[in-house]
């Protein structure tokens, strides 16, 4: 809504002659009356042009941004026009002192030890270390009885790469607990 008023003193010059138009106290916008429009008109064409330019400027300032209607999907709005969402205030998880809950550990049916003989990056000889980690992968075998395998993965030192290296687990994707057959079955179903 346009409801702001403005006071204007126009100085109009024609050649060397200049005349000052008295200050008008007129509110441009939806509340503009016929008498006020007539007062602007009586000031001359320059005053009419000036008033129209002021109204156009006010309209341009108050127009909405593109794609700013309530029905516009958020994906259609540019990121710099979106409102920032407030940060999550509540800490995730159970409260301190409360018993945690998670899926019970599975029964392990077989154990496989993985060890590298050569570095997978540079193919250099590795030096054995005592550090290991365990990873559990659930998979569905061909006979549909689930088999849980715990892999003991030896981490060894590669002096050429100057870092710890370990073999890949052959029957599961990185960071996944489910094996290849479970993933393929879930994608197929």
C-alpha positions as CSV (number, residue, x, y, z in Angstrom):
1,X,0.0,0.0,0.0
2,X,1.2,3.4,-0.9
3,X,0.4,5.9,1.9
4,X,3.5,8.0,2.4
5,X,3.3,11.7,1.8
6,X,6.0,14.0,0.6
7,X,6.6,17.7,0.5
8,X,8.1,19.1,-2.7
9,X,9.7,22.4,-3.6
10,X,10.2,22.3,-7.4
11,X,12.6,24.7,-9.0
12,X,11.9,24.8,-12.7
13,X,14.4,26.7,-15.0
14,X,13.8,27.7,-18.5
15,X,16.9,29.3,-20.0
16,X,18.1,32.0,-17.6
17,X,14.7,32.3,-15.9
18,X,13.9,30.2,-12.9
19,X,10.6,30.0,-10.9
20,X,10.0,28.3,-7.7
21,X,6.9,26.2,-7.2
22,X,5.5,26.5,-3.6
23,X,5.7,23.5,-1.3
24,X,2.9,21.0,-1.8
25,X,1.7,18.9,1.1
26,X,0.2,16.0,-0.8
27,X,0.0,12.3,0.0
28,X,0.7,10.2,-3.1
29,X,-0.9,6.8,-3.3
30,X,-4.4,5.4,-2.8
31,X,-5.4,8.3,-0.6
32,X,-4.8,11.0,-3.2
33,X,-7.9,13.1,-3.6
34,X,-9.2,14.9,-6.8
35,X,-8.4,18.3,-5.2
36,X,-4.8,17.3,-4.5
37,X,-4.4,16.0,-8.1
38,X,-5.8,19.3,-9.4
39,X,-3.3,21.2,-7.3
40,X,-0.5,19.3,-8.8
41,X,-1.9,19.8,-12.3
42,X,-2.2,23.6,-11.7
43,X,1.5,23.7,-10.8
44,X,2.3,22.9,-14.4
45,X,3.6,20.0,-16.5
46,X,6.8,19.7,-14.6
47,X,5.0,19.2,-11.3
48,X,2.8,16.5,-12.9
49,X,5.9,14.7,-14.4
50,X,7.6,14.9,-11.0
51,X,4.6,13.5,-9.1
52,X,4.3,10.7,-11.6
53,X,8.0,9.8,-11.3
54,X,7.7,9.9,-7.5
55,X,4.7,7.5,-7.6
56,X,6.6,5.2,-10.0
57,X,9.6,5.1,-7.6
58,X,7.4,4.3,-4.7
59,X,5.6,1.5,-6.6
60,X,9.0,0.0,-7.6
61,X,10.2,0.0,-4.0
62,X,7.1,-1.7,-2.8
63,X,6.8,-4.4,-5.4
64,X,7.5,-8.0,-4.3
65,X,10.5,-9.9,-5.2
66,X,10.1,-12.3,-8.2
67,X,8.7,-15.6,-7.1
68,X,7.5,-14.3,-3.7
69,X,4.0,-15.5,-3.6
70,X,2.9,-18.1,-1.0
71,X,2.3,-20.7,-3.6
72,X,5.8,-20.5,-5.1
73,X,7.8,-23.7,-4.2
74,X,10.9,-23.1,-2.1
75,X,13.1,-24.7,-4.8
76,X,12.0,-21.9,-7.2
77,X,13.2,-19.1,-5.0
78,X,16.8,-17.9,-5.2
79,X,18.8,-18.7,-2.0
80,X,19.5,-15.0,-1.4
81,X,15.7,-14.3,-1.2
82,X,14.9,-17.1,1.3
83,X,14.5,-16.4,5.0
84,X,17.1,-18.0,7.2
85,X,15.8,-21.0,9.2
86,X,16.5,-20.9,12.9
87,X,19.1,-23.3,14.2
88,X,18.0,-26.4,16.1
89,X,17.9,-25.5,19.8
90,X,17.4,-29.0,21.2
91,X,20.3,-31.4,21.4
92,X,19.6,-34.7,19.6
93,X,19.5,-38.0,21.5
94,X,18.3,-39.1,24.9
95,X,18.6,-36.9,28.0
96,X,21.6,-37.4,30.2
97,X,21.1,-40.1,32.7
98,X,18.4,-41.9,30.6
99,X,19.1,-45.4,29.3
100,X,20.0,-45.4,25.6
101,X,18.3,-47.6,23.1
102,X,19.7,-49.1,19.9
103,X,19.4,-52.3,18.0
104,X,20.8,-55.3,19.9
105,X,24.1,-56.6,18.6
106,X,23.6,-59.5,16.1
107,X,24.8,-63.1,16.7
108,X,28.0,-63.6,14.8
109,X,28.0,-66.7,12.6
110,X,31.5,-66.5,11.1
111,X,34.7,-64.5,11.6
112,X,37.1,-63.5,8.8
113,X,40.5,-61.9,9.3
114,X,41.7,-59.5,6.6
115,X,45.3,-58.5,6.2
116,X,47.2,-56.8,3.4
117,X,50.5,-58.0,2.0
118,X,51.0,-54.9,-0.2
119,X,49.8,-51.3,0.0
120,X,46.7,-50.7,-2.1
121,X,47.9,-47.2,-3.1
122,X,51.6,-47.7,-4.1
123,X,51.8,-51.6,-4.1
124,X,54.8,-51.3,-1.6
125,X,55.5,-53.8,1.2
126,X,53.6,-53.0,4.4
127,X,54.9,-53.3,8.0
128,X,52.6,-55.2,10.3
129,X,51.1,-53.3,13.3
130,X,49.1,-54.4,16.3
131,X,46.2,-52.1,15.7
132,X,42.9,-53.7,14.4
133,X,39.3,-52.7,14.1
134,X,36.1,-54.7,13.8
135,X,33.3,-54.3,11.5
136,X,30.0,-56.2,11.3
137,X,28.2,-56.9,8.0
138,X,24.8,-58.6,7.8
139,X,24.1,-60.3,4.6
140,X,21.6,-62.8,3.1
141,X,23.3,-65.9,1.7
142,X,21.9,-67.9,-1.2
143,X,19.8,-70.1,1.1
144,X,18.1,-67.0,2.6
145,X,19.2,-67.7,6.2
146,X,21.0,-64.5,7.4
147,X,24.7,-64.8,8.0
148,X,26.5,-62.2,10.2
149,X,30.2,-61.9,9.6
150,X,32.6,-60.0,11.8
151,X,35.7,-58.9,9.9
152,X,38.9,-58.2,11.9
153,X,40.7,-55.7,9.7
154,X,44.4,-55.3,10.4
155,X,45.8,-51.8,9.9
156,X,49.4,-51.8,8.8
157,X,52.0,-49.1,8.2
158,X,53.2,-48.3,4.7
159,X,56.6,-46.6,5.0
160,X,56.5,-45.4,1.4
161,X,53.1,-43.7,1.7
162,X,53.8,-42.8,5.3
163,X,50.3,-43.7,6.5
164,X,48.2,-46.6,7.9
165,X,46.6,-48.8,5.3
166,X,44.0,-51.6,5.6
167,X,42.3,-54.1,3.2
168,X,38.9,-53.5,1.8
169,X,36.0,-55.6,3.1
170,X,35.0,-57.6,0.0
171,X,31.3,-58.3,0.9
172,X,30.0,-54.8,1.9
173,X,30.2,-51.2,0.7
174,X,32.3,-48.8,2.8
175,X,30.5,-47.7,6.0
176,X,27.6,-50.0,5.4
177,X,26.4,-52.7,7.8
178,X,24.3,-54.5,5.1
179,X,26.1,-56.8,2.6
180,X,25.8,-56.7,-1.2
181,X,23.0,-59.3,-1.4
182,X,20.8,-57.5,1.1
183,X,21.3,-54.2,-0.8
184,X,20.5,-55.9,-4.2
185,X,17.5,-57.6,-2.7
186,X,16.2,-54.4,-1.2
187,X,16.7,-52.5,-4.5
188,X,15.0,-55.4,-6.4
189,X,12.0,-55.5,-4.1
